[in-house]
Amino acid sequence: MPDQLPAPAAPCAGPCSTTRRQLLRGTGVAVGAVAGAGVLAACTEERPDPGASAESAGAAGAGTVVVALADVPVGGSVAAKVGGQDVLVTQPTEGEVHAFSAVCTHEGCTVTPGDGELLCPCHQSRYALTDAGVLGGPAPEPLPSIEVEVSGTDVVLA
């Protein structure tokens, strides 16, 4: 009797087979899940708290020098650090000084001195020199204030 070769096995058409389309769908789902996790992680990052920043700066103590009054332009502002916190000192009119947290109330970016206003470079929120009230942009509320006064030639914490 001649040797007979076994018949070739039929291609697997049941649960053991994966089509190219199924493989690509599975890969797409996996990539989407990883990307979604990255977006969620970015959304849950802790943002700086403007109120806590102002409170921390103010905790440096009354009499702490913030900046020299001569460094603050009349009708403008200057950036400074107090107690490790970024602050903005403004002088809307000669001798009238204010200080605010430099942490934007929108997304926590660092607000900078602008032309006659305070400006957040991230999303263009704008704040007033006198009370840090919102002049425009997405910021929901004013920058928290820090009590300061003029003592001799310096702006100091009150």
Contacts in CASP RR format, 6 or more apart in sequence:
PFRMAT RR
TARGET T0000
AUTHOR 0000-0000-0000
METHOD contacts of the structure
MODEL  1
MPDQLPAPAAPCAGPCSTTRRQLLRGTGVAVGAVAGAGVLAACTEERPDP
GASAESAGAAGAGTVVVALADVPVGGSVAAKVGGQDVLVTQPTEGEVHAF
SAVCTHEGCTVTPGDGELLCPCHQSRYALTDAGVLGGPAPEPLPSIEVEV
SGTDVVLA
11 17 0 8 1.000
47 107 0 8 1.000
47 108 0 8 1.000
48 103 0 8 1.000
48 108 0 8 1.000
49 103 0 8 1.000
50 101 0 8 1.000
50 103 0 8 1.000
50 104 0 8 1.000
50 105 0 8 1.000
50 108 0 8 1.000
50 143 0 8 1.000
50 144 0 8 1.000
51 101 0 8 1.000
51 103 0 8 1.000
51 144 0 8 1.000
53 85 0 8 1.000
53 86 0 8 1.000
53 101 0 8 1.000
53 102 0 8 1.000
53 103 0 8 1.000
53 144 0 8 1.000
54 85 0 8 1.000
54 87 0 8 1.000
54 100 0 8 1.000
54 101 0 8 1.000
54 143 0 8 1.000
54 144 0 8 1.000
54 145 0 8 1.000
54 146 0 8 1.000
55 144 0 8 1.000
56 83 0 8 1.000
56 84 0 8 1.000
56 85 0 8 1.000
57 82 0 8 1.000
57 83 0 8 1.000
57 84 0 8 1.000
57 85 0 8 1.000
57 87 0 8 1.000
57 99 0 8 1.000
57 101 0 8 1.000
57 146 0 8 1.000
57 157 0 8 1.000
58 64 0 8 1.000
58 82 0 8 1.000
58 83 0 8 1.000
58 146 0 8 1.000
58 147 0 8 1.000
58 157 0 8 1.000
59 83 0 8 1.000
60 82 0 8 1.000
60 83 0 8 1.000
60 157 0 8 1.000
61 157 0 8 1.000
62 156 0 8 1.000
62 157 0 8 1.000
62 158 0 8 1.000
63 151 0 8 1.000
63 156 0 8 1.000
63 157 0 8 1.000
63 158 0 8 1.000
64 82 0 8 1.000
64 83 0 8 1.000
64 156 0 8 1.000
64 157 0 8 1.000
65 154 0 8 1.000
65 155 0 8 1.000
65 156 0 8 1.000
66 80 0 8 1.000
66 82 0 8 1.000
66 87 0 8 1.000
66 89 0 8 1.000
66 99 0 8 1.000
66 148 0 8 1.000
66 154 0 8 1.000
66 155 0 8 1.000
66 156 0 8 1.000
66 157 0 8 1.000
67 78 0 8 1.000
67 80 0 8 1.000
67 89 0 8 1.000
67 154 0 8 1.000
67 155 0 8 1.000
68 153 0 8 1.000
68 154 0 8 1.000
68 155 0 8 1.000
69 91 0 8 1.000
69 95 0 8 1.000
69 97 0 8 1.000
69 150 0 8 1.000
69 152 0 8 1.000
69 153 0 8 1.000
69 154 0 8 1.000
69 155 0 8 1.000
70 153 0 8 1.000
71 78 0 8 1.000
72 78 0 8 1.000
72 89 0 8 1.000
72 90 0 8 1.000
72 91 0 8 1.000
72 97 0 8 1.000
72 155 0 8 1.000
73 91 0 8 1.000
74 91 0 8 1.000
74 93 0 8 1.000
74 94 0 8 1.000
74 95 0 8 1.000
75 90 0 8 1.000
75 91 0 8 1.000
75 92 0 8 1.000
75 93 0 8 1.000
75 116 0 8 1.000
75 129 0 8 1.000
76 90 0 8 1.000
76 91 0 8 1.000
76 92 0 8 1.000
76 113 0 8 1.000
76 114 0 8 1.000
76 116 0 8 1.000
76 129 0 8 1.000
77 88 0 8 1.000
77 89 0 8 1.000
77 90 0 8 1.000
77 91 0 8 1.000
77 113 0 8 1.000
77 114 0 8 1.000
77 116 0 8 1.000
77 118 0 8 1.000
77 129 0 8 1.000
78 88 0 8 1.000
78 89 0 8 1.000
78 113 0 8 1.000
79 86 0 8 1.000
79 87 0 8 1.000
79 88 0 8 1.000
79 102 0 8 1.000
79 112 0 8 1.000
79 113 0 8 1.000
80 86 0 8 1.000
80 87 0 8 1.000
80 88 0 8 1.000
80 89 0 8 1.000
81 87 0 8 1.000
82 99 0 8 1.000
82 146 0 8 1.000
82 157 0 8 1.000
85 101 0 8 1.000
85 102 0 8 1.000
86 101 0 8 1.000
86 102 0 8 1.000
86 103 0 8 1.000
86 110 0 8 1.000
87 99 0 8 1.000
87 100 0 8 1.000
87 101 0 8 1.000
87 102 0 8 1.000
87 146 0 8 1.000
88 99 0 8 1.000
88 100 0 8 1.000
88 101 0 8 1.000
88 102 0 8 1.000
88 111 0 8 1.000
88 112 0 8 1.000
88 113 0 8 1.000
88 118 0 8 1.000
88 132 0 8 1.000
88 143 0 8 1.000
89 97 0 8 1.000
89 98 0 8 1.000
89 99 0 8 1.000
89 148 0 8 1.000
89 155 0 8 1.000
90 97 0 8 1.000
90 98 0 8 1.000
90 99 0 8 1.000
90 100 0 8 1.000
90 118 0 8 1.000
90 129 0 8 1.000
90 130 0 8 1.000
91 97 0 8 1.000
91 98 0 8 1.000
91 129 0 8 1.000
92 98 0 8 1.000
92 129 0 8 1.000
92 130 0 8 1.000
95 150 0 8 1.000
96 130 0 8 1.000
97 148 0 8 1.000
97 149 0 8 1.000
97 150 0 8 1.000
97 155 0 8 1.000
98 129 0 8 1.000
98 130 0 8 1.000
98 131 0 8 1.000
98 132 0 8 1.000
98 145 0 8 1.000
98 148 0 8 1.000
99 145 0 8 1.000
99 146 0 8 1.000
99 147 0 8 1.000
99 148 0 8 1.000
99 155 0 8 1.000
100 111 0 8 1.000
100 118 0 8 1.000
100 127 0 8 1.000
100 132 0 8 1.000
100 142 0 8 1.000
100 143 0 8 1.000
100 144 0 8 1.000
100 145 0 8 1.000
100 146 0 8 1.000
101 143 0 8 1.000
101 144 0 8 1.000
101 145 0 8 1.000
101 146 0 8 1.000
102 110 0 8 1.000
102 111 0 8 1.000
102 112 0 8 1.000
102 143 0 8 1.000
103 109 0 8 1.000
103 110 0 8 1.000
103 111 0 8 1.000
103 143 0 8 1.000
104 110 0 8 1.000
104 111 0 8 1.000
104 120 0 8 1.000
104 122 0 8 1.000
104 123 0 8 1.000
104 125 0 8 1.000
104 139 0 8 1.000
104 143 0 8 1.000
105 125 0 8 1.000
105 134 0 8 1.000
105 139 0 8 1.000
105 140 0 8 1.000
105 141 0 8 1.000
105 142 0 8 1.000
105 143 0 8 1.000
106 120 0 8 1.000
106 122 0 8 1.000
106 123 0 8 1.000
106 125 0 8 1.000
106 137 0 8 1.000
106 138 0 8 1.000
106 139 0 8 1.000
106 140 0 8 1.000
107 122 0 8 1.000
107 123 0 8 1.000
108 122 0 8 1.000
109 120 0 8 1.000
109 121 0 8 1.000
109 122 0 8 1.000
109 123 0 8 1.000
110 120 0 8 1.000
110 121 0 8 1.000
111 118 0 8 1.000
111 119 0 8 1.000
111 120 0 8 1.000
111 125 0 8 1.000
111 127 0 8 1.000
111 143 0 8 1.000
112 118 0 8 1.000
112 119 0 8 1.000
112 120 0 8 1.000
112 121 0 8 1.000
113 119 0 8 1.000
116 129 0 8 1.000
117 126 0 8 1.000
117 127 0 8 1.000
117 128 0 8 1.000
117 129 0 8 1.000
117 135 0 8 1.000
118 126 0 8 1.000
118 127 0 8 1.000
118 128 0 8 1.000
118 129 0 8 1.000
118 132 0 8 1.000
118 143 0 8 1.000
119 125 0 8 1.000
119 126 0 8 1.000
119 127 0 8 1.000
120 126 0 8 1.000
120 127 0 8 1.000
120 139 0 8 1.000
123 137 0 8 1.000
123 138 0 8 1.000
123 139 0 8 1.000
124 136 0 8 1.000
124 137 0 8 1.000
125 134 0 8 1.000
125 136 0 8 1.000
125 137 0 8 1.000
125 138 0 8 1.000
125 139 0 8 1.000
126 134 0 8 1.000
126 135 0 8 1.000
126 136 0 8 1.000
126 137 0 8 1.000
127 133 0 8 1.000
127 134 0 8 1.000
127 135 0 8 1.000
127 139 0 8 1.000
127 142 0 8 1.000
127 143 0 8 1.000
128 134 0 8 1.000
128 135 0 8 1.000
128 142 0 8 1.000
131 142 0 8 1.000
131 145 0 8 1.000
132 142 0 8 1.000
132 143 0 8 1.000
132 144 0 8 1.000
132 145 0 8 1.000
133 142 0 8 1.000
133 143 0 8 1.000
134 140 0 8 1.000
134 141 0 8 1.000
134 142 0 8 1.000
146 157 0 8 1.000
147 157 0 8 1.000
147 158 0 8 1.000
148 155 0 8 1.000
148 156 0 8 1.000
148 157 0 8 1.000
148 158 0 8 1.000
149 155 0 8 1.000
149 156 0 8 1.000
149 158 0 8 1.000
150 156 0 8 1.000
END
